[in-house]
Amino acid sequence: MRFEDFIEIRAGVRSGKPCFKGTRITVYDVFEYMAGGMSEAQLLEEFPVLSPDHLRAALAFAAARERRLASGSAA
């Protein structure tokens, strides 16, 4: 799976934050809910447009971003 298939950055949408394609739901929104203790099942119920693949894409996106930051590359 490629996170790019699920996540995009559009300048005019949510201030250019990474969003799930075709939505205004940001990756950060999902992470904040996860950090607050929301389960995958609860997330999918709250955001029925998302699938388990979207949530895995969010994690892959975060991992790739961390790798870039750790290597000193620009985000």
N, CA, C, O and CB atoms as a CASP TS submission, in Angstrom:
PFRMAT TS
TARGET T0000
AUTHOR 0000-0000-0000
METHOD Language model
MODEL 1
PARENT N/A
ATOM      1  N   MET     1       0.846  -1.177   0.000  1.00  0.00           N
ATOM      2  CA  MET     1       0.000   0.000   0.000  1.00  0.00           C
ATOM      3  C   MET     1       0.890   1.238   0.000  1.00  0.00           C
ATOM      4  O   MET     1       1.906   1.293   0.693  1.00  0.00           O
ATOM      5  CB  MET     1      -0.962   0.000   1.221  1.00  0.00           C
ATOM      6  N   ARG     2       0.495   2.208  -0.775  1.00  0.00           N
ATOM      7  CA  ARG     2       1.182   3.492  -0.812  1.00  0.00           C
ATOM      8  C   ARG     2       0.290   4.544  -0.174  1.00  0.00           C
ATOM      9  O   ARG     2      -0.864   4.708  -0.571  1.00  0.00           O
ATOM     10  CB  ARG     2       1.554   3.889  -2.266  1.00  0.00           C
ATOM     11  N   PHE     3       0.816   5.252   0.806  1.00  0.00           N
ATOM     12  CA  PHE     3      -0.022   6.253   1.475  1.00  0.00           C
ATOM     13  C   PHE     3      -0.458   7.342   0.512  1.00  0.00           C
ATOM     14  O   PHE     3      -1.494   7.974   0.717  1.00  0.00           O
ATOM     15  CB  PHE     3       0.724   6.873   2.653  1.00  0.00           C
ATOM     16  N   GLU     4       0.323   7.568  -0.536  1.00  0.00           N
ATOM     17  CA  GLU     4      -0.018   8.585  -1.527  1.00  0.00           C
ATOM     18  C   GLU     4      -1.339   8.272  -2.246  1.00  0.00           C
ATOM     19  O   GLU     4      -1.962   9.169  -2.815  1.00  0.00           O
ATOM     20  CB  GLU     4       1.109   8.712  -2.547  1.00  0.00           C
ATOM     21  N   ASP     5      -1.755   7.031  -2.221  1.00  0.00           N
ATOM     22  CA  ASP     5      -3.028   6.649  -2.833  1.00  0.00           C
ATOM     23  C   ASP     5      -4.217   7.119  -1.994  1.00  0.00           C
ATOM     24  O   ASP     5      -5.346   7.163  -2.484  1.00  0.00           O
ATOM     25  CB  ASP     5      -3.090   5.130  -3.021  1.00  0.00           C
ATOM     26  N   PHE     6      -3.967   7.468  -0.737  1.00  0.00           N
ATOM     27  CA  PHE     6      -5.036   7.824   0.191  1.00  0.00           C
ATOM     28  C   PHE     6      -4.944   9.242   0.737  1.00  0.00           C
ATOM     29  O   PHE     6      -5.939   9.788   1.214  1.00  0.00           O
ATOM     30  CB  PHE     6      -5.039   6.868   1.325  1.00  0.00           C
ATOM     31  N   ILE     7      -3.754   9.844   0.673  1.00  0.00           N
ATOM     32  CA  ILE     7      -3.514  11.134   1.316  1.00  0.00           C
ATOM     33  C   ILE     7      -2.987  12.135   0.300  1.00  0.00           C
ATOM     34  O   ILE     7      -2.146  11.816  -0.541  1.00  0.00           O
ATOM     35  CB  ILE     7      -2.524  10.986   2.487  1.00  0.00           C
ATOM     36  N   GLU     8      -3.505  13.354   0.400  1.00  0.00           N
ATOM     37  CA  GLU     8      -3.048  14.417  -0.500  1.00  0.00           C
ATOM     38  C   GLU     8      -2.946  15.731   0.263  1.00  0.00           C
ATOM     39  O   GLU     8      -3.545  15.903   1.324  1.00  0.00           O
ATOM     40  CB  GLU     8      -4.004  14.565  -1.711  1.00  0.00           C
ATOM     41  N   ILE     9      -2.185  16.639  -0.296  1.00  0.00           N
ATOM     42  CA  ILE     9      -2.061  17.982   0.258  1.00  0.00           C
ATOM     43  C   ILE     9      -2.508  18.959  -0.820  1.00  0.00           C
ATOM     44  O   ILE     9      -1.928  19.030  -1.904  1.00  0.00           O
ATOM     45  CB  ILE     9      -0.589  18.282   0.734  1.00  0.00           C
ATOM     46  N   ARG    10      -3.570  19.718  -0.489  1.00  0.00           N
ATOM     47  CA  ARG    10      -4.093  20.736  -1.413  1.00  0.00           C
ATOM     48  C   ARG    10      -4.046  22.080  -0.701  1.00  0.00           C
ATOM     49  O   ARG    10      -4.558  22.225   0.409  1.00  0.00           O
ATOM     50  CB  ARG    10      -5.560  20.395  -1.885  1.00  0.00           C
ATOM     51  N   ALA    11      -3.438  23.045  -1.340  1.00  0.00           N
ATOM     52  CA  ALA    11      -3.211  24.348  -0.719  1.00  0.00           C
ATOM     53  C   ALA    11      -4.490  24.976  -0.159  1.00  0.00           C
ATOM     54  O   ALA    11      -4.448  25.574   0.916  1.00  0.00           O
ATOM     55  CB  ALA    11      -2.590  25.287  -1.724  1.00  0.00           C
ATOM     56  N   GLY    12      -5.602  24.860  -0.839  1.00  0.00           N
ATOM     57  CA  GLY    12      -6.827  25.517  -0.420  1.00  0.00           C
ATOM     58  C   GLY    12      -7.712  24.718   0.513  1.00  0.00           C
ATOM     59  O   GLY    12      -8.810  25.159   0.852  1.00  0.00           O
ATOM     60  N   VAL    13      -7.256  23.558   0.930  1.00  0.00           N
ATOM     61  CA  VAL    13      -8.073  22.691   1.785  1.00  0.00           C
ATOM     62  C   VAL    13      -7.377  22.525   3.127  1.00  0.00           C
ATOM     63  O   VAL    13      -6.241  22.056   3.203  1.00  0.00           O
ATOM     64  CB  VAL    13      -8.317  21.303   1.114  1.00  0.00           C
ATOM     65  N   ARG    14      -8.085  22.921   4.191  1.00  0.00           N
ATOM     66  CA  ARG    14      -7.596  22.777   5.576  1.00  0.00           C
ATOM     67  C   ARG    14      -6.179  23.331   5.737  1.00  0.00           C
ATOM     68  O   ARG    14      -5.326  22.731   6.392  1.00  0.00           O
ATOM     69  CB  ARG    14      -7.625  21.297   5.997  1.00  0.00           C
ATOM     70  N   SER    15      -5.961  24.480   5.127  1.00  0.00           N
ATOM     71  CA  SER    15      -4.674  25.204   5.234  1.00  0.00           C
ATOM     72  C   SER    15      -3.484  24.385   4.740  1.00  0.00           C
ATOM     73  O   SER    15      -2.366  24.545   5.230  1.00  0.00           O
ATOM     74  CB  SER    15      -4.428  25.615   6.678  1.00  0.00           C
ATOM     75  N   GLY    16      -3.728  23.517   3.780  1.00  0.00           N
ATOM     76  CA  GLY    16      -2.645  22.735   3.197  1.00  0.00           C
ATOM     77  C   GLY    16      -2.181  21.556   4.028  1.00  0.00           C
ATOM     78  O   GLY    16      -1.125  20.984   3.760  1.00  0.00           O
ATOM     79  N   LYS    17      -2.959  21.188   5.035  1.00  0.00           N
ATOM     80  CA  LYS    17      -2.609  20.019   5.842  1.00  0.00           C
ATOM     81  C   LYS    17      -2.919  18.754   5.051  1.00  0.00           C
ATOM     82  O   LYS    17      -3.820  18.758   4.213  1.00  0.00           O
ATOM     83  CB  LYS    17      -3.375  20.023   7.198  1.00  0.00           C
ATOM     84  N   PRO    18      -2.185  17.670   5.306  1.00  0.00           N
ATOM     85  CA  PRO    18      -2.460  16.407   4.632  1.00  0.00           C
ATOM     86  C   PRO    18      -3.866  15.915   4.971  1.00  0.00           C
ATOM     87  O   PRO    18      -4.219  15.780   6.142  1.00  0.00           O
ATOM     88  CB  PRO    18      -1.415  15.350   5.021  1.00  0.00           C
ATOM     89  N   CYS    19      -4.664  15.648   3.937  1.00  0.00           N
ATOM     90  CA  CYS    19      -6.037  15.159   4.090  1.00  0.00           C
ATOM     91  C   CYS    19      -6.207  13.850   3.334  1.00  0.00           C
ATOM     92  O   CYS    19      -5.458  13.538   2.408  1.00  0.00           O
ATOM     93  CB  CYS    19      -7.058  16.210   3.587  1.00  0.00           C
ATOM     94  N   PHE    20      -7.202  13.105   3.750  1.00  0.00           N
ATOM     95  CA  PHE    20      -7.560  11.916   2.998  1.00  0.00           C
ATOM     96  C   PHE    20      -8.247  12.363   1.715  1.00  0.00           C
ATOM     97  O   PHE    20      -9.115  13.235   1.733  1.00  0.00           O
ATOM     98  CB  PHE    20      -8.478  10.965   3.833  1.00  0.00           C
ATOM     99  N   LYS    21      -7.855  11.766   0.619  1.00  0.00           N
ATOM    100  CA  LYS    21      -8.355  12.180  -0.695  1.00  0.00           C
ATOM    101  C   LYS    21      -9.876  12.203  -0.718  1.00  0.00           C
ATOM    102  O   LYS    21     -10.543  11.299  -0.215  1.00  0.00           O
ATOM    103  CB  LYS    21      -7.828  11.244  -1.791  1.00  0.00           C
ATOM    104  N   GLY    22     -10.398  13.265  -1.317  1.00  0.00           N
ATOM    105  CA  GLY    22     -11.835  13.406  -1.469  1.00  0.00           C
ATOM    106  C   GLY    22     -12.558  13.843  -0.209  1.00  0.00           C
ATOM    107  O   GLY    22     -13.788  13.891  -0.181  1.00  0.00           O
ATOM    108  N   THR    23     -11.792  14.168   0.847  1.00  0.00           N
ATOM    109  CA  THR    23     -12.410  14.595   2.108  1.00  0.00           C
ATOM    110  C   THR    23     -11.700  15.848   2.621  1.00  0.00           C
ATOM    111  O   THR    23     -10.721  16.310   2.035  1.00  0.00           O
ATOM    112  CB  THR    23     -12.351  13.453   3.176  1.00  0.00           C
ATOM    113  N   ARG    24     -12.206  16.374   3.705  1.00  0.00           N
ATOM    114  CA  ARG    24     -11.531  17.451   4.428  1.00  0.00           C
ATOM    115  C   ARG    24     -11.025  16.936   5.770  1.00  0.00           C
ATOM    116  O   ARG    24     -10.707  17.728   6.657  1.00  0.00           O
ATOM    117  CB  ARG    24     -12.480  18.656   4.632  1.00  0.00           C
ATOM    118  N   ILE    25     -10.950  15.634   5.923  1.00  0.00           N
ATOM    119  CA  ILE    25     -10.479  15.005   7.148  1.00  0.00           C
ATOM    120  C   ILE    25      -8.953  14.946   7.096  1.00  0.00           C
ATOM    121  O   ILE    25      -8.376  14.322   6.206  1.00  0.00           O
ATOM    122  CB  ILE    25     -11.097  13.575   7.328  1.00  0.00           C
ATOM    123  N   THR    26      -8.306  15.607   8.066  1.00  0.00           N
ATOM    124  CA  THR    26      -6.849  15.605   8.048  1.00  0.00           C
ATOM    125  C   THR    26      -6.295  14.366   8.749  1.00  0.00           C
ATOM    126  O   THR    26      -6.951  13.742   9.582  1.00  0.00           O
ATOM    127  CB  THR    26      -6.306  16.875   8.710  1.00  0.00           C
ATOM    128  N   VAL    27      -5.075  14.045   8.378  1.00  0.00           N
ATOM    129  CA  VAL    27      -4.349  12.971   9.049  1.00  0.00           C
ATOM    130  C   VAL    27      -4.223  13.325  10.532  1.00  0.00           C
ATOM    131  O   VAL    27      -4.351  12.460  11.399  1.00  0.00           O
ATOM    132  CB  VAL    27      -2.938  12.748   8.400  1.00  0.00           C
ATOM    133  N   TYR    28      -3.972  14.594  10.808  1.00  0.00           N
ATOM    134  CA  TYR    28      -3.829  15.047  12.194  1.00  0.00           C
ATOM    135  C   TYR    28      -5.111  14.840  12.987  1.00  0.00           C
ATOM    136  O   TYR    28      -5.056  14.476  14.161  1.00  0.00           O
ATOM    137  CB  TYR    28      -3.430  16.518  12.232  1.00  0.00           C
ATOM    138  N   ASP    29      -6.275  15.068  12.359  1.00  0.00           N
ATOM    139  CA  ASP    29      -7.543  14.821  13.045  1.00  0.00           C
ATOM    140  C   ASP    29      -7.594  13.386  13.549  1.00  0.00           C
ATOM    141  O   ASP    29      -7.927  13.131  14.706  1.00  0.00           O
ATOM    142  CB  ASP    29      -8.738  15.104  12.109  1.00  0.00           C
ATOM    143  N   VAL    30      -7.260  12.461  12.669  1.00  0.00           N
ATOM    144  CA  VAL    30      -7.304  11.040  13.028  1.00  0.00           C
ATOM    145  C   VAL    30      -6.314  10.737  14.142  1.00  0.00           C
ATOM    146  O   VAL    30      -6.642  10.016  15.084  1.00  0.00           O
ATOM    147  CB  VAL    30      -7.006  10.160  11.803  1.00  0.00           C
ATOM    148  N   PHE    31      -5.100  11.284  14.040  1.00  0.00           N
ATOM    149  CA  PHE    31      -4.105  11.033  15.084  1.00  0.00           C
ATOM    150  C   PHE    31      -4.534  11.600  16.426  1.00  0.00           C
ATOM    151  O   PHE    31      -4.299  10.981  17.463  1.00  0.00           O
ATOM    152  CB  PHE    31      -2.768  11.623  14.685  1.00  0.00           C
ATOM    153  N   GLU    32      -5.155  12.761  16.419  1.00  0.00           N
ATOM    154  CA  GLU    32      -5.615  13.346  17.683  1.00  0.00           C
ATOM    155  C   GLU    32      -6.678  12.469  18.333  1.00  0.00           C
ATOM    156  O   GLU    32      -6.669  12.271  19.548  1.00  0.00           O
ATOM    157  CB  GLU    32      -6.168  14.762  17.453  1.00  0.00           C
ATOM    158  N   TYR    33      -7.592  11.945  17.525  1.00  0.00           N
ATOM    159  CA  TYR    33      -8.599  11.038  18.076  1.00  0.00           C
ATOM    160  C   TYR    33      -7.952   9.762  18.606  1.00  0.00           C
ATOM    161  O   TYR    33      -8.328   9.266  19.667  1.00  0.00           O
ATOM    162  CB  TYR    33      -9.650  10.694  17.011  1.00  0.00           C
ATOM    163  N   MET    34      -6.973   9.230  17.863  1.00  0.00           N
ATOM    164  CA  MET    34      -6.278   8.024  18.312  1.00  0.00           C
ATOM    165  C   MET    34      -5.550   8.294  19.628  1.00  0.00           C
ATOM    166  O   MET    34      -5.598   7.479  20.550  1.00  0.00           O
ATOM    167  CB  MET    34      -5.281   7.535  17.235  1.00  0.00           C
ATOM    168  N   ALA    35      -4.881   9.433  19.708  1.00  0.00           N
ATOM    169  CA  ALA    35      -4.143   9.789  20.925  1.00  0.00           C
ATOM    170  C   ALA    35      -5.088   9.945  22.116  1.00  0.00           C
ATOM    171  O   ALA    35      -4.706   9.717  23.264  1.00  0.00           O
ATOM    172  CB  ALA    35      -3.348  11.090  20.710  1.00  0.00           C
ATOM    173  N   GLY    36      -6.322  10.336  21.823  1.00  0.00           N
ATOM    174  CA  GLY    36      -7.324  10.478  22.871  1.00  0.00           C
ATOM    175  C   GLY    36      -7.951   9.159  23.287  1.00  0.00           C
ATOM    176  O   GLY    36      -8.792   9.126  24.185  1.00  0.00           O
ATOM    177  N   GLY    37      -7.550   8.076  22.642  1.00  0.00           N
ATOM    178  CA  GLY    37      -8.030   6.757  23.037  1.00  0.00           C
ATOM    179  C   GLY    37      -9.093   6.152  22.145  1.00  0.00           C
ATOM    180  O   GLY    37      -9.608   5.074  22.442  1.00  0.00           O
ATOM    181  N   MET    38      -9.434   6.834  21.045  1.00  0.00           N
ATOM    182  CA  MET    38     -10.457   6.289  20.163  1.00  0.00           C
ATOM    183  C   MET    38      -9.906   5.062  19.431  1.00  0.00           C
ATOM    184  O   MET    38      -8.787   5.084  18.919  1.00  0.00           O
ATOM    185  CB  MET    38     -10.939   7.363  19.152  1.00  0.00           C
ATOM    186  N   SER    39     -10.689   4.019  19.391  1.00  0.00           N
ATOM    187  CA  SER    39     -10.275   2.785  18.721  1.00  0.00           C
ATOM    188  C   SER    39     -10.493   2.897  17.212  1.00  0.00           C
ATOM    189  O   SER    39     -11.163   3.812  16.733  1.00  0.00           O
ATOM    190  CB  SER    39     -11.052   1.574  19.284  1.00  0.00           C
ATOM    191  N   GLU    40      -9.919   1.960  16.484  1.00  0.00           N
ATOM    192  CA  GLU    40     -10.117   1.921  15.037  1.00  0.00           C
ATOM    193  C   GLU    40     -11.603   1.814  14.711  1.00  0.00           C
ATOM    194  O   GLU    40     -12.097   2.512  13.825  1.00  0.00           O
ATOM    195  CB  GLU    40      -9.342   0.741  14.412  1.00  0.00           C
ATOM    196  N   ALA    41     -12.311   0.952  15.416  1.00  0.00           N
ATOM    197  CA  ALA    41     -13.744   0.781  15.165  1.00  0.00           C
ATOM    198  C   ALA    41     -14.504   2.089  15.409  1.00  0.00           C
ATOM    199  O   ALA    41     -15.398   2.445  14.641  1.00  0.00           O
ATOM    200  CB  ALA    41     -14.315  -0.338  16.060  1.00  0.00           C
ATOM    201  N   GLN    42     -14.144   2.794  16.472  1.00  0.00           N
ATOM    202  CA  GLN    42     -14.800   4.069  16.761  1.00  0.00           C
ATOM    203  C   GLN    42     -14.484   5.115  15.692  1.00  0.00           C
ATOM    204  O   GLN    42     -15.362   5.878  15.289  1.00  0.00           O
ATOM    205  CB  GLN    42     -14.374   4.584  18.138  1.00  0.00           C
ATOM    206  N   LEU    43     -13.240   5.150  15.237  1.00  0.00           N
ATOM    207  CA  LEU    43     -12.864   6.090  14.169  1.00  0.00           C
ATOM    208  C   LEU    43     -13.666   5.827  12.902  1.00  0.00           C
ATOM    209  O   LEU    43     -14.172   6.752  12.265  1.00  0.00           O
ATOM    210  CB  LEU    43     -11.359   5.990  13.865  1.00  0.00           C
ATOM    211  N   LEU    44     -13.773   4.563  12.553  1.00  0.00           N
ATOM    212  CA  LEU    44     -14.502   4.210  11.333  1.00  0.00           C
ATOM    213  C   LEU    44     -15.988   4.509  11.466  1.00  0.00           C
ATOM    214  O   LEU    44     -16.653   4.808  10.474  1.00  0.00           O
ATOM    215  CB  LEU    44     -14.297   2.734  11.001  1.00  0.00           C
ATOM    216  N   GLU    45     -16.508   4.430  12.673  1.00  0.00           N
ATOM    217  CA  GLU    45     -17.903   4.785  12.905  1.00  0.00           C
ATOM    218  C   GLU    45     -18.080   6.308  12.824  1.00  0.00           C
ATOM    219  O   GLU    45     -19.058   6.796  12.258  1.00  0.00           O
ATOM    220  CB  GLU    45     -18.377   4.254  14.282  1.00  0.00           C
ATOM    221  N   GLU    46     -17.137   7.042  13.390  1.00  0.00           N
ATOM    222  CA  GLU    46     -17.197   8.507  13.384  1.00  0.00           C
ATOM    223  C   GLU    46     -16.989   9.085  11.984  1.00  0.00           C
ATOM    224  O   GLU    46     -17.583  10.102  11.625  1.00  0.00           O
ATOM    225  CB  GLU    46     -16.152   9.076  14.336  1.00  0.00           C
ATOM    226  N   PHE    47     -16.133   8.420  11.201  1.00  0.00           N
ATOM    227  CA  PHE    47     -15.811   8.870   9.843  1.00  0.00           C
ATOM    228  C   PHE    47     -16.109   7.735   8.861  1.00  0.00           C
ATOM    229  O   PHE    47     -15.188   7.058   8.403  1.00  0.00           O
ATOM    230  CB  PHE    47     -14.312   9.319   9.738  1.00  0.00           C
ATOM    231  N   PRO    48     -17.380   7.523   8.536  1.00  0.00           N
ATOM    232  CA  PRO    48     -17.749   6.366   7.711  1.00  0.00           C
ATOM    233  C   PRO    48     -17.151   6.376   6.300  1.00  0.00           C
ATOM    234  O   PRO    48     -17.146   5.345   5.627  1.00  0.00           O
ATOM    235  CB  PRO    48     -19.238   6.294   7.603  1.00  0.00           C
ATOM    236  N   VAL    49     -16.655   7.510   5.855  1.00  0.00           N
ATOM    237  CA  VAL    49     -16.030   7.590   4.541  1.00  0.00           C
ATOM    238  C   VAL    49     -14.634   6.945   4.554  1.00  0.00           C
ATOM    239  O   VAL    49     -14.088   6.621   3.499  1.00  0.00           O
ATOM    240  CB  VAL    49     -15.935   9.059   4.088  1.00  0.00           C
ATOM    241  N   LEU    50     -14.068   6.762   5.743  1.00  0.00           N
ATOM    242  CA  LEU    50     -12.744   6.155   5.865  1.00  0.00           C
ATOM    243  C   LEU    50     -12.850   4.643   6.012  1.00  0.00           C
ATOM    244  O   LEU    50     -13.860   4.105   6.467  1.00  0.00           O
ATOM    245  CB  LEU    50     -11.990   6.749   7.060  1.00  0.00           C
ATOM    246  N   SER    51     -11.773   3.979   5.611  1.00  0.00           N
ATOM    247  CA  SER    51     -11.683   2.523   5.729  1.00  0.00           C
ATOM    248  C   SER    51     -10.445   2.180   6.560  1.00  0.00           C
ATOM    249  O   SER    51      -9.636   3.060   6.853  1.00  0.00           O
ATOM    250  CB  SER    51     -11.621   1.840   4.314  1.00  0.00           C
ATOM    251  N   PRO    52     -10.293   0.921   6.938  1.00  0.00           N
ATOM    252  CA  PRO    52      -9.065   0.534   7.637  1.00  0.00           C
ATOM    253  C   PRO    52      -7.804   0.883   6.829  1.00  0.00           C
ATOM    254  O   PRO    52      -6.769   1.212   7.407  1.00  0.00           O
ATOM    255  CB  PRO    52      -9.090  -0.966   7.937  1.00  0.00           C
ATOM    256  N   ASP    53      -7.895   0.811   5.505  1.00  0.00           N
ATOM    257  CA  ASP    53      -6.745   1.180   4.670  1.00  0.00           C
ATOM    258  C   ASP    53      -6.376   2.648   4.838  1.00  0.00           C
ATOM    259  O   ASP    53      -5.195   2.992   4.796  1.00  0.00           O
ATOM    260  CB  ASP    53      -7.043   0.889   3.199  1.00  0.00           C
ATOM    261  N   HIS    54      -7.359   3.517   5.027  1.00  0.00           N
ATOM    262  CA  HIS    54      -7.064   4.936   5.272  1.00  0.00           C
ATOM    263  C   HIS    54      -6.268   5.098   6.570  1.00  0.00           C
ATOM    264  O   HIS    54      -5.321   5.881   6.627  1.00  0.00           O
ATOM    265  CB  HIS    54      -8.377   5.763   5.340  1.00  0.00           C
ATOM    266  N   LEU    55      -6.648   4.371   7.588  1.00  0.00           N
ATOM    267  CA  LEU    55      -5.953   4.480   8.870  1.00  0.00           C
ATOM    268  C   LEU    55      -4.530   3.945   8.765  1.00  0.00           C
ATOM    269  O   LEU    55      -3.612   4.519   9.349  1.00  0.00           O
ATOM    270  CB  LEU    55      -6.722   3.726   9.962  1.00  0.00           C
ATOM    271  N   ARG    56      -4.336   2.859   8.033  1.00  0.00           N
ATOM    272  CA  ARG    56      -2.983   2.339   7.812  1.00  0.00           C
ATOM    273  C   ARG    56      -2.160   3.327   6.987  1.00  0.00           C
ATOM    274  O   ARG    56      -0.964   3.493   7.225  1.00  0.00           O
ATOM    275  CB  ARG    56      -3.036   0.964   7.106  1.00  0.00           C
ATOM    276  N   ALA    57      -2.798   3.978   6.020  1.00  0.00           N
ATOM    277  CA  ALA    57      -2.100   4.987   5.207  1.00  0.00           C
ATOM    278  C   ALA    57      -1.635   6.149   6.083  1.00  0.00           C
ATOM    279  O   ALA    57      -0.546   6.685   5.878  1.00  0.00           O
ATOM    280  CB  ALA    57      -3.019   5.508   4.074  1.00  0.00           C
ATOM    281  N   ALA    58      -2.458   6.536   7.057  1.00  0.00           N
ATOM    282  CA  ALA    58      -2.076   7.617   7.974  1.00  0.00           C
ATOM    283  C   ALA    58      -0.826   7.218   8.760  1.00  0.00           C
ATOM    284  O   ALA    58       0.080   8.032   8.943  1.00  0.00           O
ATOM    285  CB  ALA    58      -3.244   7.953   8.947  1.00  0.00           C
ATOM    286  N   LEU    59      -0.777   5.988   9.216  1.00  0.00           N
ATOM    287  CA  LEU    59       0.396   5.522   9.951  1.00  0.00           C
ATOM    288  C   LEU    59       1.617   5.461   9.041  1.00  0.00           C
ATOM    289  O   LEU    59       2.718   5.825   9.456  1.00  0.00           O
ATOM    290  CB  LEU    59       0.129   4.145  10.570  1.00  0.00           C
ATOM    291  N   ALA    60       1.434   5.009   7.815  1.00  0.00           N
ATOM    292  CA  ALA    60       2.549   4.967   6.864  1.00  0.00           C
ATOM    293  C   ALA    60       3.044   6.375   6.550  1.00  0.00           C
ATOM    294  O   ALA    60       4.248   6.597   6.424  1.00  0.00           O
ATOM    295  CB  ALA    60       2.127   4.252   5.567  1.00  0.00           C
ATOM    296  N   PHE    61       2.124   7.322   6.423  1.00  0.00           N
ATOM    297  CA  PHE    61       2.472   8.717   6.183  1.00  0.00           C
ATOM    298  C   PHE    61       3.332   9.245   7.331  1.00  0.00           C
ATOM    299  O   PHE    61       4.359   9.883   7.099  1.00  0.00           O
ATOM    300  CB  PHE    61       1.199   9.577   6.018  1.00  0.00           C
ATOM    301  N   ALA    62       2.912   8.979   8.558  1.00  0.00           N
ATOM    302  CA  ALA    62       3.651   9.446   9.731  1.00  0.00           C
ATOM    303  C   ALA    62       5.033   8.799   9.799  1.00  0.00           C
ATOM    304  O   ALA    62       6.015   9.465  10.129  1.00  0.00           O
ATOM    305  CB  ALA    62       2.864   9.146  11.014  1.00  0.00           C
ATOM    306  N   ALA    63       5.112   7.527   9.494  1.00  0.00           N
ATOM    307  CA  ALA    63       6.406   6.839   9.521  1.00  0.00           C
ATOM    308  C   ALA    63       7.347   7.427   8.474  1.00  0.00           C
ATOM    309  O   ALA    63       8.529   7.636   8.749  1.00  0.00           O
ATOM    310  CB  ALA    63       6.220   5.327   9.280  1.00  0.00           C
ATOM    311  N   ALA    64       6.832   7.694   7.282  1.00  0.00           N
ATOM    312  CA  ALA    64       7.662   8.280   6.222  1.00  0.00           C
ATOM    313  C   ALA    64       8.135   9.672   6.617  1.00  0.00           C
ATOM    314  O   ALA    64       9.283  10.039   6.368  1.00  0.00           O
ATOM    315  CB  ALA    64       6.883   8.344   4.894  1.00  0.00           C
ATOM    316  N   ARG    65       7.258  10.433   7.225  1.00  0.00           N
ATOM    317  CA  ARG    65       7.630  11.782   7.669  1.00  0.00           C
ATOM    318  C   ARG    65       8.714  11.719   8.744  1.00  0.00           C
ATOM    319  O   ARG    65       9.657  12.509   8.719  1.00  0.00           O
ATOM    320  CB  ARG    65       6.394  12.534   8.207  1.00  0.00           C
ATOM    321  N   GLU    66       8.587  10.799   9.670  1.00  0.00           N
ATOM    322  CA  GLU    66       9.608  10.632  10.700  1.00  0.00           C
ATOM    323  C   GLU    66      10.951  10.226  10.098  1.00  0.00           C
ATOM    324  O   GLU    66      11.999  10.712  10.524  1.00  0.00           O
ATOM    325  CB  GLU    66       9.160   9.592  11.722  1.00  0.00           C
ATOM    326  N   ARG    67      10.919   9.334   9.106  1.00  0.00           N
ATOM    327  CA  ARG    67      12.173   8.940   8.435  1.00  0.00           C
ATOM    328  C   ARG    67      12.824  10.157   7.790  1.00  0.00           C
ATOM    329  O   ARG    67      14.034  10.349   7.908  1.00  0.00           O
ATOM    330  CB  ARG    67      11.909   7.840   7.364  1.00  0.00           C
ATOM    331  N   ARG    68      12.020  10.986   7.102  1.00  0.00           N
ATOM    332  CA  ARG    68      12.565  12.196   6.472  1.00  0.00           C
ATOM    333  C   ARG    68      13.165  13.128   7.510  1.00  0.00           C
ATOM    334  O   ARG    68      14.265  13.645   7.315  1.00  0.00           O
ATOM    335  CB  ARG    68      11.476  12.930   5.680  1.00  0.00           C
ATOM    336  N   LEU    69      12.458  13.347   8.607  1.00  0.00           N
ATOM    337  CA  LEU    69      12.958  14.231   9.662  1.00  0.00           C
ATOM    338  C   LEU    69      14.253  13.692  10.270  1.00  0.00           C
ATOM    339  O   LEU    69      15.191  14.450  10.514  1.00  0.00           O
ATOM    340  CB  LEU    69      11.898  14.405  10.756  1.00  0.00           C
ATOM    341  N   ALA    70      14.301  12.387  10.511  1.00  0.00           N
ATOM    342  CA  ALA    70      15.477  11.772  11.110  1.00  0.00           C
ATOM    343  C   ALA    70      16.684  11.842  10.184  1.00  0.00           C
ATOM    344  O   ALA    70      17.824  11.912  10.643  1.00  0.00           O
ATOM    345  CB  ALA    70      15.185  10.329  11.472  1.00  0.00           C
ATOM    346  N   SER    71      16.430  11.822   8.885  1.00  0.00           N
ATOM    347  CA  SER    71      17.548  11.857   7.928  1.00  0.00           C
ATOM    348  C   SER    71      18.005  13.286   7.646  1.00  0.00           C
ATOM    349  O   SER    71      19.012  13.503   6.972  1.00  0.00           O
ATOM    350  CB  SER    71      17.143  11.177   6.615  1.00  0.00           C
ATOM    351  N   GLY    72      17.257  14.254   8.168  1.00  0.00           N
ATOM    352  CA  GLY    72      17.608  15.659   7.944  1.00  0.00           C
ATOM    353  C   GLY    72      17.066  16.234   6.660  1.00  0.00           C
ATOM    354  O   GLY    72      17.381  17.373   6.315  1.00  0.00           O
ATOM    355  N   SER    73      16.244  15.464   5.932  1.00  0.00           N
ATOM    356  CA  SER    73      15.638  15.949   4.698  1.00  0.00           C
ATOM    357  C   SER    73      14.499  16.903   5.026  1.00  0.00           C
ATOM    358  O   SER    73      13.895  16.815   6.095  1.00  0.00           O
ATOM    359  CB  SER    73      15.132  14.774   3.834  1.00  0.00           C
ATOM    360  N   ALA    74      14.213  17.803   4.114  1.00  0.00           N
ATOM    361  CA  ALA    74      13.085  18.711   4.288  1.00  0.00           C
ATOM    362  C   ALA    74      11.793  17.925   4.218  1.00  0.00           C
ATOM    363  O   ALA    74      11.682  16.988   3.429  1.00  0.00           O
ATOM    364  CB  ALA    74      13.100  19.829   3.226  1.00  0.00           C
ATOM    365  N   ALA    75      10.816  18.290   5.029  1.00  0.00           N
ATOM    366  CA  ALA    75       9.518  17.612   5.032  1.00  0.00           C
ATOM    367  C   ALA    75       8.767  18.062   3.825  1.00  0.00           C
ATOM    368  O   ALA    75       7.637  17.628   3.604  1.00  0.00           O
ATOM    369  CB  ALA    75       8.711  17.899   6.322  1.00  0.00           C
TER
END
